[in-house]
Amino acid sequence: MPIAFLEVDRIGKSYDATVYAVRDVDLSLERGEILCLLGPSGSGKTTLLRLIAGLEQPDRGTITFEGRDVTATPPHERGFGMMFQDFALFPHRNVGENVGFGLRMQGLAAGDIAGRVAEMLALVELDGLEAREISQLSGGEQQRVALARALAPGPRLLLLDEPLGALDRALRERLMLDLRTILKRVDMTAIYVTHDQTEAFAVGDRVAVMNAGEIVQIGTPQAIYERPATPFVARFLGFRNLISGMISDDGTVKTLIGYFLPEGPIPPVGEEVTLLIKPVMARVEVPPDLLPSDVNSINGVVDTVTFRGRFSQIWVLSRGERLLFDAPGDPRLHPGDEVRIPLLPDQLQIYESSLQ
């Protein structure tokens, strides 16, 4: 079996007897892969990154890099690069001096440093700005300088902790794609921490969703979005329609708002479950018939409509539940409209646990 580029085996870290920052995490990373650690504040993603960097020591478990155990290896001997949210640039040094800092620490000759600095600035599209003062740069330019500085020494693995967190939303959306392009251009292996789903999906080849110190799901962005593994992952990704239910005698999911039959295997009769209803409103009928809704359809009343440009968000009240749907363009719905919303089986997902 091929050896993984980076292997994390049952790593754990706690700060007292009852609180685990990281709990028995297993993780592997292939050369050239970008892995995003995604989760809310306090989920353990930054602690896990610091354990991999060597800035924290684990209570248990091992970290293997290129087949070598580096669990106890000091950070400066691991050959990893780091990039932080605040960029950590030296304000008293100009752009070229910031980018070349790690190279000077390696003892390179001045001519070699100048050539590498110019190469890195060209890579991040800041050609010719070696003499520019840090205070004269925009936030986006500072982010690019920080990335150039992290890449200049040629790290074998780059660790990024919320690198776009200090930037406004519009700038972040522009730079996240640039960041992925640059990392792929130099074939950099990277672990990228973020709490932002859009950022993780745009940057990562794979995404590991963390909660309470554990990785609760790992996979490609598309796989995670299409099949969130737990109600927590679904909520974190922004899915709102999670309904308690029970498996009825005919194999459908019985809920307060109707009966549903998702794709895939169904739990045993009588089992309490949570049903995820994905928000795509492919079709809507106005007004609905007055008969009880069929399997996989919802009768309700429009509560709120918010136009979002390419789509509209529609809140629907159905038997005490408030459900959110997305419809393309302007669906011509208004508060108070009675609607019937048919659902496809692939819009439904069962979790074998109740919401309680």
C-alpha positions in Angstrom: 0.0 0.0 0.0 1.4 3.5 -0.9 2.5 5.6 2.0 0.3 8.8 2.5 2.2 12.1 2.2 0.8 13.1 5.6 -0.8 10.7 8.1 -2.5 11.7 11.3 -3.3 8.7 13.5 -5.7 9.0 16.5 -4.4 12.4 17.5 -5.9 13.8 20.7 -5.5 17.0 22.7 -7.3 18.1 25.8 -6.7 21.1 28.1 -8.5 19.6 31.1 -10.0 16.3 32.1 -13.4 17.0 30.5 -12.7 19.2 27.4 -11.2 17.7 24.3 -9.9 20.2 21.7 -9.2 17.4 19.3 -10.5 13.8 19.9 -8.8 10.8 18.3 -8.6 12.3 14.8 -7.5 10.2 11.8 -6.5 12.0 8.6 -4.4 11.4 5.5 -3.3 13.8 2.8 -1.9 13.0 -0.6 0.9 15.0 -2.3 -0.5 18.0 -4.2 -3.9 17.9 -2.4 -5.6 20.9 -0.7 -7.6 19.8 2.3 -9.9 22.3 4.0 -10.8 21.9 7.7 -14.3 23.4 8.0 -16.2 24.0 11.2 -17.6 26.6 13.7 -15.5 28.3 16.3 -14.4 25.9 18.9 -14.7 22.8 16.7 -11.0 22.0 17.0 -9.8 22.9 13.5 -7.1 25.4 14.5 -5.9 23.1 17.3 -5.5 20.3 14.8 -3.6 22.5 12.4 -1.3 23.6 15.3 -0.7 19.9 16.2 0.3 19.2 12.6 2.6 22.2 12.6 4.2 21.2 15.9 3.1 24.4 17.7 1.2 22.1 20.1 2.1 18.6 21.3 -0.6 16.0 21.3 -1.6 14.0 24.4 -1.9 10.8 22.2 -1.5 9.7 18.6 1.1 10.1 15.9 1.8 12.4 12.9 3.7 10.8 10.1 5.1 12.9 7.2 6.6 11.2 4.1 6.8 8.0 6.1 8.7 9.6 9.0 7.2 10.1 12.5 7.4 13.8 13.2 5.1 13.9 16.3 7.9 15.2 18.5 9.9 17.1 15.8 10.2 20.8 16.5 8.2 23.1 14.2 11.3 24.6 12.5 12.6 21.1 11.6 9.4 20.0 9.9 9.8 22.1 6.8 6.2 23.3 6.8 5.1 26.8 5.8 2.5 28.8 7.8 0.1 31.6 6.8 -2.2 33.3 9.4 -5.3 35.4 9.4 -3.5 38.6 10.4 -0.8 38.0 7.7 1.9 38.7 10.4 3.9 40.9 8.0 6.8 43.0 9.3 5.6 46.7 9.1 9.1 48.1 9.2 10.3 46.0 6.2 9.3 46.5 2.6 7.6 43.9 0.4 10.8 42.4 -0.9 12.3 42.1 2.6 9.1 40.5 3.9 9.0 37.9 1.1 12.8 37.2 1.5 12.7 36.8 5.3 12.6 33.0 5.3 15.3 32.8 2.6 17.7 34.9 4.7 17.0 32.6 7.6 18.1 29.7 5.3 21.4 31.6 4.6 20.9 32.0 0.9 23.1 34.5 -1.0 21.7 37.9 -1.7 21.5 37.3 -5.5 19.6 34.1 -5.0 17.2 35.8 -2.6 16.4 38.6 -5.0 15.7 36.1 -7.8 13.4 34.0 -5.6 11.6 37.1 -4.3 11.0 38.4 -7.8 9.7 34.9 -8.8 7.3 34.7 -5.9 6.0 38.3 -6.5 5.3 37.4 -10.1 3.5 34.3 -9.0 1.1 36.4 -6.8 0.8 39.1 -9.5 2.7 41.8 -7.5 5.6 42.1 -10.0 8.0 44.9 -9.3 6.7 45.9 -5.9 9.8 44.8 -3.9 10.4 48.3 -2.7 6.8 49.1 -1.7 6.1 49.7 2.0 3.6 47.4 3.7 1.5 50.3 4.8 1.0 51.3 1.2 -0.6 48.0 0.3 -4.3 47.2 0.3 -5.6 44.3 2.3 -5.7 42.0 -0.7 -2.1 43.0 -1.7 -0.9 42.2 1.9 -2.6 38.8 1.7 -0.7 38.1 -1.5 2.6 39.2 0.1 1.9 36.9 3.0 1.3 34.0 0.6 4.5 34.8 -1.3 6.5 34.9 1.9 5.0 31.5 3.0 5.9 29.9 -0.4 9.3 31.5 -0.9 11.3 29.0 1.2 9.8 26.1 -0.7 7.8 24.4 2.1 6.9 20.7 1.6 3.5 21.4 3.2 1.6 24.7 3.6 -0.7 25.3 6.6 -3.1 28.2 6.3 -5.2 29.4 9.3 -8.2 31.5 8.2 -5.9 33.3 5.6 -8.8 35.4 4.3 -10.6 36.0 7.5 -9.4 39.6 7.9 -10.8 40.7 4.5 -14.2 41.9 3.6 -16.6 39.5 1.8 -16.2 40.9 -1.7 -12.4 40.7 -1.5 -12.5 37.2 0.0 -14.7 35.9 -2.8 -12.2 37.3 -5.4 -9.1 36.1 -3.7 -10.2 32.6 -2.7 -10.1 31.4 -6.3 -6.8 33.2 -6.9 -5.4 31.4 -3.9 -6.4 28.0 -5.1 -5.0 28.8 -8.6 -1.6 29.8 -7.1 -1.4 26.7 -4.9 -2.2 24.4 -7.8 0.2 26.2 -10.1 3.1 25.4 -7.8 1.7 21.9 -6.9 1.6 22.8 -3.2 0.1 20.4 -0.7 -1.9 22.4 1.8 -4.2 22.2 4.8 -6.5 25.2 5.0 -8.6 26.2 8.0 -11.8 28.1 7.6 -15.3 28.5 9.1 -16.7 29.6 5.8 -18.4 27.0 3.6 -18.1 28.9 0.4 -14.4 29.4 0.9 -13.8 25.7 1.8 -15.8 24.5 -1.3 -14.0 27.0 -3.6 -10.4 26.2 -2.3 -10.4 22.5 -1.3 -10.0 19.3 -3.2 -11.5 17.7 -0.1 -13.2 19.1 2.9 -13.2 17.8 6.5 -16.1 19.1 8.6 -15.2 19.3 12.3 -17.4 19.4 15.4 -16.5 19.1 19.1 -12.9 18.1 18.2 -13.9 15.3 15.8 -14.0 15.0 12.0 -17.7 14.2 11.3 -17.5 14.0 7.5 -14.7 14.2 4.9 -15.1 14.2 1.2 -15.2 16.3 -1.9 -17.2 19.6 -1.7 -19.8 18.1 -4.0 -20.2 14.9 -2.0 -20.6 16.7 1.3 -23.1 19.2 -0.1 -25.2 16.5 -1.8 -25.2 14.1 1.1 -24.4 15.7 4.5 -23.6 12.9 6.9 -25.3 14.2 10.0 -28.0 16.8 11.0 -25.1 18.9 12.3 -23.4 19.0 8.9 -26.7 19.8 7.2 -27.3 22.7 9.5 -23.8 24.0 9.2 -24.1 23.9 5.4 -27.2 26.1 5.7 -29.9 23.5 5.3 -32.9 24.6 7.4 -35.5 22.0 6.8 -34.9 19.2 9.3 -38.1 17.5 10.5 -38.7 14.9 13.2 -40.4 11.8 11.9 -41.0 8.0 12.4 -40.9 5.1 9.9 -44.5 4.0 9.3 -45.8 0.5 8.4 -45.6 1.2 4.7 -42.0 2.3 4.8 -42.6 6.0 4.4 -41.4 8.7 6.9 -44.4 10.0 8.8 -44.0 13.7 9.9 -46.3 16.5 11.0 -46.3 17.9 7.5 -46.9 14.7 5.5 -45.5 11.4 4.4 -42.2 11.1 2.5 -40.2 8.4 0.7 -36.6 9.2 0.2 -34.1 7.4 -2.0 -32.0 4.7 -0.5 -32.5 2.2 2.3 -35.2 2.9 4.9 -34.7 2.2 8.7 -37.0 -0.3 10.5 -40.6 0.4 11.1 -41.2 2.5 14.3 -37.7 4.0 14.4 -37.5 7.7 15.1 -35.6 9.6 12.4 -34.8 13.1 11.2 -35.8 14.0 7.7 -33.8 16.6 5.7 -35.8 18.3 3.0 -33.4 20.1 0.6 -34.5 23.6 -0.4 -34.8 23.3 -4.2 -38.3 24.3 -5.3 -38.4 22.7 -8.8 -42.1 23.2 -9.2 -44.9 24.9 -7.2 -48.7 24.6 -7.7 -51.0 27.5 -6.9 -53.6 26.9 -5.5 -53.3 23.3 -4.3 -56.1 20.9 -4.3 -57.9 20.6 -1.0 -57.2 16.9 -0.6 -54.4 15.7 1.8 -51.0 16.0 0.0 -49.6 12.9 -1.6 -46.4 11.3 -0.6 -43.4 13.6 -1.2 -45.4 16.8 -1.4 -46.0 19.7 1.0 -49.1 21.9 1.4 -48.6 25.3 3.0 -48.9 29.0 2.9 -46.2 31.4 1.8 -44.9 33.4 4.7 -42.0 35.5 3.2 -40.5 35.9 -0.2 -37.0 37.4 -0.6 -35.7 38.1 -4.1 -32.0 37.3 -4.3 -31.3 38.0 -8.0 -30.8 34.6 -9.7 -33.2 33.0 -7.3 -35.7 33.8 -4.6 -36.0 32.4 -1.1 -39.5 31.4 0.0 -40.5 30.7 3.6 -43.5 28.4 3.7 -45.6 27.6 6.8 -46.9 24.0 6.8 -48.8 22.7 9.9 -46.6 24.7 12.3 -43.3 24.1 10.6 -41.5 27.0 8.8 -39.6 25.7 5.8 -37.2 27.4 3.4 -37.1 26.9 -0.3 -35.1 28.3 -3.2 -36.8 29.0 -6.5 -35.1 30.2 -9.7 -35.8 33.9 -10.7 -39.0 35.4 -9.5 -41.6 32.7 -8.7 -44.5 35.2 -8.6 -45.4 34.2 -5.1 -46.7 36.5 -2.4 -47.2 36.2 1.4 -50.5 34.5 2.0 -50.5 32.4 -1.2 -51.5 28.7 -0.7 -49.0 26.4 -2.4 -48.3 22.8 -3.0 -44.7 21.8 -3.4 -43.9 18.4 -5.0 -40.6 16.9 -4.0 -38.3 14.4 -5.7 -36.9 11.5 -3.7 -33.3 12.8 -4.1 -34.4 16.0 -2.3 -35.0 13.9 0.9 -32.5 12.3 3.2 -33.0 10.3 6.4 -30.9 10.4 9.6 -31.4 7.5 12.0 -31.9 9.7 15.0 -34.5 12.1 16.3 -33.8 15.8 16.6 -34.3 15.5 20.4 
